[in-house]
């Protein structure tokens, strides 16, 4: 029961092609390839930005970005020690 033979995999492939169709499988492959490519580009760009930040941000074009978190207090809770 370890691994399947090549005939098992061919039968599974034929069933998948019948269910989804070749065009849809091609589109899924293209989408997956684009996602992997975007992920690799994001990792590459993120690594460069982290190296710039580690240098101390000593550039004329250094920007400080702040994020504001907005919320609403619904109930006041008190904790006593």
C-alpha positions in Angstrom: 0.0 0.0 0.0 3.0 2.3 -0.2 3.1 3.9 -3.7 0.8 3.7 -6.7 1.9 2.4 -10.0 2.1 4.6 -13.1 -1.3 3.2 -14.3 -3.0 4.5 -11.1 -1.6 8.0 -11.8 -2.7 7.9 -15.4 -6.2 6.9 -14.5 -6.4 9.8 -11.9 -5.0 12.2 -14.5 -7.7 11.2 -17.1 -10.5 11.5 -14.5 -9.2 15.0 -13.4 -9.1 16.1 -17.1 -12.6 14.8 -17.7 -13.9 16.7 -14.6 -12.2 20.0 -15.0 -11.3 20.1 -18.7 -7.9 21.0 -20.1 -8.6 24.8 -20.5 -9.4 25.2 -16.8 -6.3 23.2 -15.8 -4.2 25.4 -18.0 -5.6 28.5 -16.4 -5.1 27.1 -12.9 -1.4 26.4 -13.8 -0.9 29.9 -15.2 -2.5 31.4 -12.0 -0.3 29.3 -9.8 2.8 30.2 -11.7 2.0 33.9 -11.5 1.4 33.6 -7.7 4.7 31.9 -7.2 6.5 34.5 -9.3 4.8 37.3 -7.4 5.8 35.7 -4.1 9.4 35.4 -5.2 9.5 39.1 -6.3 7.9 40.1 -3.0 10.5 38.2 -1.0 13.3 39.7 -3.1 12.0 43.3 -2.7 11.3 42.7 1.0 14.9 41.6 1.6 16.2 44.7 0.0 14.0 47.0 2.1 15.1 45.2 5.3 18.8 45.7 4.4 18.1 49.4 3.9 16.3 49.7 7.2 19.2 48.0 9.0 21.6 50.6 7.7 19.9 53.2 9.9 17.9 55.0 7.3 20.6 57.6 6.7 19.3 58.9 3.3 17.8 62.1 2.2 14.8 60.2 0.8 14.1 58.2 4.0 10.5 58.2 4.9 8.8 57.6 8.2 5.5 55.8 7.9 3.0 55.7 10.7 -0.1 53.6 11.0 -3.2 54.7 12.9 -5.5 52.1 14.4 -9.0 53.3 15.0 -11.4 51.6 17.2 -14.4 52.1 19.4 -14.7 51.4 23.2 -17.9 49.7 23.9 -17.6 49.0 27.6 -15.2 50.1 30.3 -13.7 47.3 32.3 -11.8 47.7 35.5 -9.2 45.4 36.8 -8.0 45.5 40.4 -4.8 43.9 41.6 
